[in-house]
Amino acid sequence: MIEGVPSGHRVACHFAEDIRSGRLQPHRVEAEAVEEDVLAPGAVPELPGSVTEILGR
């Protein structure tokens, strides 16, 4: 059983079996600073990504 998931609900996740068996456990992860420009040129589309962007709002 996964905390927060209702009884009888099946989880479709490639980690579900590891979570259920206890192989994966919650653990602390420290934030890591990265360079501001981490994406290669062209990785972000130049076209609008939403209706709001299209309308300029």
Secondary structure as the mmCIF struct_conf table of DSSP 4:
data_model
#
loop_
_struct_conf.conf_type_id
_struct_conf.id
_struct_conf.beg_label_comp_id
_struct_conf.beg_label_asym_id
_struct_conf.beg_label_seq_id
_struct_conf.end_label_comp_id
_struct_conf.end_label_asym_id
_struct_conf.end_label_seq_id
TURN_TY1_P TURN_TY1_P1 GLU A 3 GLY A 4
BEND BEND1 VAL A 5 VAL A 5
HELX_LH_PP_P HELX_LH_PP_P1 PRO A 6 PRO A 6
TURN_TY1_P TURN_TY1_P2 SER A 7 GLY A 8
HELX_LH_PP_P HELX_LH_PP_P2 HIS A 9 VAL A 11
TURN_TY1_P TURN_TY1_P3 HIS A 14 PHE A 15
HELX_RH_AL_P HELX_RH_AL_P1 ALA A 16 SER A 21
TURN_TY1_P TURN_TY1_P4 GLY A 22 GLY A 22
BEND BEND2 ARG A 23 LEU A 24
BEND BEND3 GLU A 36 GLU A 36
BEND BEND4 LEU A 39 LEU A 39
HELX_LH_PP_P HELX_LH_PP_P3 ALA A 40 ALA A 40
TURN_TY1_P TURN_TY1_P5 PRO A 41 GLY A 42
BEND BEND5 ALA A 43 VAL A 44
BEND BEND6 GLU A 46 LEU A 47
BEND BEND7 GLY A 49 SER A 50
HELX_RH_AL_P HELX_RH_AL_P2 VAL A 51 LEU A 55
TURN_TY1_P TURN_TY1_P6 GLY A 56 GLY A 56
#
